[in-house]
Amino acid sequence: MSKSIFYHAGCPVCISAEHDVIDLIGRSNVEIVHLGNDKSRIEEAVKAGLKSVPALVTPKGTVLHINFGASMEEVIG
């Protein structure tokens, strides 16, 4: 993985964190994944180690949980 991946579910906490992440590391350095719109990526997020969203997965695979918007159980539904 060469970019970080920012996973979120579209809630206000997630959207705010998305803007902050982009401001911090630059849009070209992060892939944004909205799990509410792209449910096919939920399994990938769980395998990466996400427990909640918003979360950033670094290129080395470290999961950084940012604030708290929703648990993965809520995202999965």
N, CA, C and O atoms as a Tinker XYZ file with bonds, in Angstrom:
   308  protein
     1  N      0.852000   -1.170000    0.000000    73     2
     2  CA     0.000000    0.000000    0.000000    64     1     3
     3  C      0.898000    1.232000    0.000000    63     2     4     5
     4  O      1.772000    1.361000    0.856000    81     3
     5  N      0.692000    2.127000   -0.940000    73     3     6
     6  CA     1.528000    3.321000   -1.010000    64     5     7
     7  C      0.839000    4.550000   -0.441000    63     6     8     9
     8  O      1.510000    5.514000   -0.073000    81     7
     9  N     -0.474000    4.536000   -0.362000    73     7    10
    10  CA    -1.236000    5.643000    0.210000    64     9    11
    11  C     -1.870000    5.199000    1.517000    63    10    12    13
    12  O     -2.060000    4.009000    1.769000    81    11
    13  N     -2.190000    6.182000    2.339000    73    11    14
    14  CA    -3.033000    5.895000    3.492000    64    13    15
    15  C     -4.454000    5.738000    2.983000    63    14    16    17
    16  O     -4.799000    6.256000    1.922000    81    15
    17  N     -5.283000    5.020000    3.743000    73    15    18
    18  CA    -6.697000    4.881000    3.403000    64    17    19
    19  C     -7.510000    5.400000    4.577000    63    18    20    21
    20  O     -7.340000    4.948000    5.710000    81    19
    21  N     -8.393000    6.350000    4.301000    73    19    22
    22  CA    -9.266000    6.923000    5.309000    64    21    23
    23  C    -10.655000    6.338000    5.110000    63    22    24    25
    24  O    -11.294000    6.558000    4.081000    81    23
    25  N    -11.115000    5.588000    6.108000    73    23    26
    26  CA   -12.438000    4.971000    6.060000    64    25    27
    27  C    -13.392000    5.787000    6.921000    63    26    28    29
    28  O    -13.048000    6.220000    8.021000    81    27
    29  N    -14.606000    5.989000    6.395000    73    27    30
    30  CA   -15.623000    6.664000    7.191000    64    29    31
    31  C    -17.003000    6.222000    6.745000    63    30    32    33
    32  O    -17.148000    5.484000    5.771000    81    31
    33  N    -18.029000    6.687000    7.478000    73    31    34
    34  CA   -19.405000    6.276000    7.190000    64    33    35
    35  C    -20.304000    7.452000    6.845000    63    34    36    37
    36  O    -21.514000    7.280000    6.701000    81    35
    37  N    -19.737000    8.635000    6.713000    73    35    38
    38  CA   -20.514000    9.781000    6.272000    64    37    39
    39  C    -21.140000   10.635000    7.356000    63    38    40    41
    40  O    -21.796000   11.629000    7.044000    81    39
    41  N    -20.961000   10.285000    8.609000    73    39    42
    42  CA   -21.539000   11.093000    9.686000    64    41    43
    43  C    -20.767000   12.408000    9.815000    63    42    44    45
    44  O    -19.669000   12.524000    9.272000    81    43
    45  N    -21.316000   13.398000   10.520000    73    43    46
    46  CA   -20.622000   14.685000   10.668000    64    45    47
    47  C    -19.216000   14.563000   11.265000    63    46    48    49
    48  O    -18.306000   15.278000   10.845000    81    47
    49  N    -19.028000   13.667000   12.241000    73    47    50
    50  CA   -17.703000   13.463000   12.834000    64    49    51
    51  C    -16.733000   12.971000   11.761000    63    50    52    53
    52  O    -15.590000   13.422000   11.682000    81    51
    53  N    -17.215000   12.033000   10.933000    73    51    54
    54  CA   -16.373000   11.459000    9.876000    64    53    55
    55  C    -16.002000   12.494000    8.811000    63    54    56    57
    56  O    -14.851000   12.567000    8.380000    81    55
    57  N    -16.973000   13.280000    8.399000    73    55    58
    58  CA   -16.725000   14.286000    7.360000    64    57    59
    59  C    -15.731000   15.325000    7.856000    63    58    60    61
    60  O    -14.833000   15.728000    7.117000    81    59
    61  N    -15.884000   15.755000    9.085000    73    59    62
    62  CA   -14.941000   16.713000    9.674000    64    61    63
    63  C    -13.536000   16.126000    9.718000    63    62    64    65
    64  O    -12.567000   16.795000    9.358000    81    63
    65  N    -13.426000   14.870000   10.160000    73    63    66
    66  CA   -12.115000   14.212000   10.224000    64    65    67
    67  C    -11.527000   14.044000    8.823000    63    66    68    69
    68  O    -10.318000   14.184000    8.642000    81    67
    69  N    -12.370000   13.743000    7.830000    73    67    70
    70  CA   -11.893000   13.613000    6.449000    64    69    71
    71  C    -11.221000   14.906000    5.986000    63    70    72    73
    72  O    -10.137000   14.875000    5.405000    81    71
    73  N    -11.864000   16.033000    6.245000    73    71    74
    74  CA   -11.288000   17.317000    5.841000    64    73    75
    75  C     -9.962000   17.572000    6.553000    63    74    76    77
    76  O     -9.010000   18.061000    5.945000    81    75
    77  N     -9.902000   17.241000    7.838000    73    75    78
    78  CA    -8.665000   17.447000    8.598000    64    77    79
    79  C     -7.537000   16.560000    8.081000    63    78    80    81
    80  O     -6.399000   17.013000    7.954000    81    79
    81  N     -7.848000   15.295000    7.780000    73    79    82
    82  CA    -6.828000   14.375000    7.263000    64    81    83
    83  C     -6.294000   14.889000    5.932000    63    82    84    85
    84  O     -5.083000   14.913000    5.712000    81    83
    85  N     -7.192000   15.299000    5.048000    73    83    86
    86  CA    -6.761000   15.828000    3.749000    64    85    87
    87  C     -5.890000   17.056000    3.936000    63    86    88    89
    88  O     -4.870000   17.197000    3.261000    81    87
    89  N     -6.276000   17.952000    4.847000    73    87    90
    90  CA    -5.469000   19.145000    5.123000    64    89    91
    91  C     -4.087000   18.772000    5.660000    63    90    92    93
    92  O     -3.096000   19.424000    5.331000    81    91
    93  N     -4.019000   17.726000    6.484000    73    91    94
    94  CA    -2.754000   17.334000    7.111000    64    93    95
    95  C     -1.802000   16.608000    6.163000    63    94    96    97
    96  O     -0.612000   16.918000    6.122000    81    95
    97  N     -2.325000   15.638000    5.398000    73    95    98
    98  CA    -1.411000   14.813000    4.608000    64    97    99
    99  C     -1.543000   15.001000    3.103000    63    98   100   101
   100  O     -0.741000   14.470000    2.335000    81    99
   101  N     -2.545000   15.750000    2.685000    73    99   102
   102  CA    -2.704000   16.032000    1.259000    64   101   103
   103  C     -3.582000   15.017000    0.554000    63   102   104   105
   104  O     -3.478000   13.815000    0.800000    81   103
   105  N     -4.442000   15.500000   -0.319000    73   103   106
   106  CA    -5.410000   14.656000   -1.026000    64   105   107
   107  C     -4.737000   13.557000   -1.848000    63   106   108   109
   108  O     -5.277000   12.458000   -1.972000    81   107
   109  N     -3.577000   13.843000   -2.401000    73   107   110
   110  CA    -2.904000   12.855000   -3.246000    64   109   111
   111  C     -2.270000   11.719000   -2.437000    63   110   112   113
   112  O     -1.824000   10.724000   -3.008000    81   111
   113  N     -2.230000   11.868000   -1.111000    73   111   114
   114  CA    -1.606000   10.857000   -0.260000    64   113   115
   115  C     -2.591000    9.969000    0.481000    63   114   116   117
   116  O     -2.197000    9.119000    1.279000    81   115
   117  N     -3.891000   10.174000    0.209000    73   115   118
   118  CA    -4.899000    9.410000    0.941000    64   117   119
   119  C     -6.038000    9.012000    0.008000    63   118   120   121
   120  O     -6.502000    9.803000   -0.813000    81   119
   121  N     -6.472000    7.767000    0.156000    73   119   122
   122  CA    -7.665000    7.282000   -0.531000    64   121   123
   123  C     -8.824000    7.388000    0.458000    63   122   124   125
   124  O     -8.720000    6.917000    1.591000    81   123
   125  N     -9.909000    7.995000    0.041000    73   123   126
   126  CA   -11.081000    8.147000    0.895000    64   125   127
   127  C    -12.077000    7.042000    0.556000    63   126   128   129
   128  O    -12.443000    6.858000   -0.605000    81   127
   129  N    -12.509000    6.309000    1.582000    73   127   130
   130  CA   -13.486000    5.234000    1.387000    64   129   131
   131  C    -14.688000    5.510000    2.291000    63   130   132   133
   132  O    -14.579000    5.472000    3.517000    81   131
   133  N    -15.825000    5.786000    1.675000    73   131   134
   134  CA   -17.088000    6.007000    2.389000    64   133   135
   135  C    -17.794000    4.659000    2.456000    63   134   136   137
   136  O    -18.369000    4.207000    1.466000    81   135
   137  N    -17.752000    4.023000    3.611000    73   135   138
   138  CA   -18.292000    2.675000    3.757000    64   137   139
   139  C    -19.806000    2.629000    3.631000    63   138   140   141
   140  O    -20.362000    1.572000    3.332000    81   139
   141  N    -20.480000    3.738000    3.848000    73   139   142
   142  CA   -21.924000    3.773000    3.640000    64   141   143
   143  C    -22.275000    3.697000    2.170000    63   142   144   145
   144  O    -23.306000    3.134000    1.801000    81   143
   145  N    -21.421000    4.260000    1.329000    73   143   146
   146  CA   -21.645000    4.249000   -0.118000    64   145   147
   147  C    -20.994000    3.059000   -0.800000    63   146   148   149
   148  O    -21.443000    2.639000   -1.866000    81   147
   149  N    -19.951000    2.513000   -0.208000    73   147   150
   150  CA   -19.211000    1.404000   -0.824000    64   149   151
   151  C    -19.116000    0.243000    0.163000    63   150   152   153
   152  O    -18.052000   -0.041000    0.712000    81   151
   153  N    -20.245000   -0.415000    0.374000    73   151   154
   154  CA   -20.310000   -1.513000    1.350000    64   153   155
   155  C    -19.406000   -2.691000    0.988000    63   154   156   157
   156  O    -19.086000   -3.512000    1.848000    81   155
   157  N    -18.994000   -2.779000   -0.272000    73   155   158
   158  CA   -18.102000   -3.865000   -0.678000    64   157   159
   159  C    -16.729000   -3.749000   -0.026000    63   158   160   161
   160  O    -15.954000   -4.705000   -0.050000    81   159
   161  N    -16.418000   -2.598000    0.553000    73   159   162
   162  CA   -15.113000   -2.391000    1.186000    64   161   163
   163  C    -15.143000   -2.643000    2.704000    63   162   164   165
   164  O    -14.111000   -2.545000    3.368000    81   163
   165  N    -16.325000   -2.967000    3.252000    73   163   166
   166  CA   -16.437000   -3.187000    4.701000    64   165   167
   167  C    -15.558000   -4.339000    5.152000    63   166   168   169
   168  O    -14.846000   -4.206000    6.148000    81   167
   169  N    -15.583000   -5.465000    4.454000    73   167   170
   170  CA   -14.765000   -6.618000    4.845000    64   169   171
   171  C    -13.285000   -6.253000    4.851000    63   170   172   173
   172  O    -12.548000   -6.650000    5.754000    81   171
   173  N    -12.854000   -5.503000    3.852000    73   171   174
   174  CA   -11.462000   -5.029000    3.778000    64   173   175
   175  C    -11.110000   -4.199000    5.015000    63   174   176   177
   176  O    -10.037000   -4.361000    5.595000    81   175
   177  N    -12.022000   -3.312000    5.410000    73   175   178
   178  CA   -11.786000   -2.447000    6.570000    64   177   179
   179  C    -11.670000   -3.266000    7.854000    63   178   180   181
   180  O    -10.799000   -3.013000    8.686000    81   179
   181  N    -12.548000   -4.237000    8.004000    73   179   182
   182  CA   -12.506000   -5.104000    9.191000    64   181   183
   183  C    -11.205000   -5.894000    9.213000    63   182   184   185
   184  O    -10.567000   -6.000000   10.261000    81   183
   185  N    -10.804000   -6.447000    8.078000    73   183   186
   186  CA    -9.543000   -7.203000    8.003000    64   185   187
   187  C     -8.337000   -6.325000    8.308000    63   186   188   189
   188  O     -7.335000   -6.804000    8.839000    81   187
   189  N     -8.430000   -5.033000    7.972000    73   187   190
   190  CA    -7.333000   -4.104000    8.258000    64   189   191
   191  C     -7.230000   -3.803000    9.743000    63   190   192   193
   192  O     -6.199000   -3.322000   10.212000    81   191
   193  N     -8.315000   -4.090000   10.501000    73   191   194
   194  CA    -8.278000   -3.890000   11.944000    64   193   195
   195  C     -9.151000   -2.765000   12.456000    63   194   196   197
   196  O     -9.035000   -2.391000   13.623000    81   195
   197  N    -10.027000   -2.208000   11.622000    73   195   198
   198  CA   -10.894000   -1.125000   12.079000    64   197   199
   199  C    -11.874000   -1.640000   13.115000    63   198   200   201
   200  O    -12.482000   -2.698000   12.948000    81   199
   201  N    -12.016000   -0.877000   14.187000    73   199   202
   202  CA   -13.001000   -1.155000   15.225000    64   201   203
   203  C    -14.113000   -0.111000   15.178000    63   202   204   205
   204  O    -15.227000   -0.349000   15.644000    81   203
   205  N    -13.788000    1.058000   14.604000    73   203   206
   206  CA   -14.749000    2.146000   14.486000    64   205   207
   207  C    -14.299000    3.058000   13.353000    63   206   208   209
   208  O    -13.175000    2.964000   12.858000    81   207
   209  N    -15.201000    3.933000   12.963000    73   207   210
   210  CA   -14.882000    4.955000   11.974000    64   209   211
   211  C    -15.173000    6.318000   12.600000    63   210   212   213
   212  O    -16.050000    6.433000   13.457000    81   211
   213  N    -14.464000    7.319000   12.189000    73   211   214
   214  CA   -13.457000    7.370000   11.149000    64   213   215
   215  C    -12.132000    6.753000   11.605000    63   214   216   217
   216  O    -11.788000    6.763000   12.787000    81   215
   217  N    -11.412000    6.221000   10.630000    73   215   218
   218  CA   -10.105000    5.633000   10.913000    64   217   219
   219  C     -9.209000    5.773000    9.692000    63   218   220   221
   220  O     -9.671000    5.749000    8.551000    81   219
   221  N     -7.938000    5.918000    9.957000    73   219   222
   222  CA    -6.933000    6.036000    8.909000    64   221   223
   223  C     -6.005000    4.835000    8.997000    63   222   224   225
   224  O     -5.475000    4.534000   10.066000    81   223
   225  N     -5.807000    4.152000    7.882000    73   223   226
   226  CA    -4.847000    3.048000    7.824000    64   225   227
   227  C     -3.631000    3.580000    7.074000    63   226   228   229
   228  O     -3.734000    4.020000    5.929000    81   227
   229  N     -2.484000    3.532000    7.733000    73   227   230
   230  CA    -1.253000    4.064000    7.146000    64   229   231
   231  C     -0.698000    3.093000    6.110000    63   230   232   233
   232  O     -1.115000    1.936000    6.062000    81   231
   233  N      0.234000    3.550000    5.284000    73   231   234
   234  CA     0.840000    2.652000    4.290000    64   233   235
   235  C      1.493000    1.408000    4.906000    63   234   236   237
   236  O      1.624000    0.383000    4.237000    81   235
   237  N      1.897000    1.493000    6.164000    73   235   238
   238  CA     2.494000    0.334000    6.839000    64   237   239
   239  C      1.450000   -0.565000    7.488000    63   238   240   241
   240  O      1.793000   -1.592000    8.074000    81   239
   241  N      0.164000   -0.183000    7.388000    73   239   242
   242  CA    -0.905000   -1.008000    7.930000    64   241   243
   243  C     -1.341000   -0.671000    9.344000    63   242   244   245
   244  O     -2.166000   -1.381000    9.920000    81   243
   245  N     -0.805000    0.392000    9.910000    73   243   246
   246  CA    -1.212000    0.813000   11.243000    64   245   247
   247  C     -2.576000    1.478000   11.159000    63   246   248   249
   248  O     -2.808000    2.326000   10.298000    81   247
   249  N     -3.486000    1.089000   12.063000    73   247   250
   250  CA    -4.822000    1.676000   12.091000    64   249   251
   251  C     -4.844000    2.777000   13.145000    63   250   252   253
   252  O     -4.536000    2.549000   14.315000    81   251
   253  N     -5.215000    3.973000   12.704000    73   251   254
   254  CA    -5.348000    5.116000   13.602000    64   253   255
   255  C     -6.828000    5.453000   13.709000    63   254   256   257
   256  O     -7.410000    6.007000   12.776000    81   255
   257  N     -7.436000    5.120000   14.840000    73   255   258
   258  CA    -8.848000    5.446000   15.053000    64   257   259
   259  C     -8.932000    6.908000   15.467000    63   258   260   261
   260  O     -8.271000    7.339000   16.412000    81   259
   261  N     -9.747000    7.660000   14.752000    73   259   262
   262  CA    -9.833000    9.102000   14.944000    64   261   263
   263  C    -11.195000    9.436000   15.539000    63   262   264   265
   264  O    -12.230000    9.148000   14.937000    81   263
   265  N    -11.191000   10.053000   16.738000    73   263   266
   266  CA   -12.443000   10.436000   17.368000    64   265   267
   267  C    -13.346000    9.214000   17.425000    63   266   268   269
   268  O    -12.839000    8.097000   17.527000    81   267
   269  N    -14.636000    9.375000   17.365000    73   267   270
   270  CA   -15.542000    8.232000   17.304000    64   269   271
   271  C    -16.819000    8.666000   16.626000    63   270   272   273
   272  O    -17.534000    9.543000   17.111000    81   271
   273  N    -17.096000    8.042000   15.500000    73   271   274
   274  CA   -18.323000    8.330000   14.772000    64   273   275
   275  C    -19.296000    7.180000   14.886000    63   274   276   277
   276  O    -20.470000    7.377000   15.202000    81   275
   277  N    -18.797000    5.945000   14.622000    73   275   278
   278  CA   -19.631000    4.750000   14.690000    64   277   279
   279  C    -18.742000    3.518000   14.811000    63   278   280   281
   280  O    -17.626000    3.477000   14.294000    81   279
   281  N    -19.272000    2.511000   15.514000    73   279   282
   282  CA   -18.542000    1.239000   15.589000    64   281   283
   283  C    -18.699000    0.511000   14.264000    63   282   284   285
   284  O    -19.610000    0.811000   13.493000    81   283
   285  N    -17.827000   -0.432000   13.999000    73   283   286
   286  CA   -17.958000   -1.219000   12.769000    64   285   287
   287  C    -19.239000   -2.047000   12.804000    63   286   288   289
   288  O    -19.814000   -2.319000   11.751000    81   287
   289  N    -19.702000   -2.456000   13.986000    73   287   290
   290  CA   -20.962000   -3.173000   14.082000    64   289   291
   291  C    -22.118000   -2.305000   13.579000    63   290   292   293
   292  O    -23.029000   -2.801000   12.916000    81   291
   293  N    -22.076000   -1.004000   13.897000    73   291   294
   294  CA   -23.106000   -0.086000   13.395000    64   293   295
   295  C    -22.999000    0.090000   11.885000    63   294   296   297
   296  O    -24.015000    0.168000   11.193000    81   295
   297  N    -21.774000    0.152000   11.374000    73   295   298
   298  CA   -21.556000    0.309000    9.938000    64   297   299
   299  C    -22.075000   -0.929000    9.193000    63   298   300   301
   300  O    -22.738000   -0.816000    8.162000    81   299
   301  N    -21.760000   -2.107000    9.734000    73   299   302
   302  CA   -22.177000   -3.348000    9.093000    64   301   303
   303  C    -23.703000   -3.468000    9.115000    63   302   304   305
   304  O    -24.322000   -3.988000    8.187000    81   303
   305  N    -24.287000   -2.965000   10.216000    73   303   306
   306  CA   -25.746000   -2.937000   10.311000    64   305   307
   307  C    -26.304000   -4.189000   10.799000    63   306   308
   308  O    -27.522000   -4.312000   10.931000    81   307
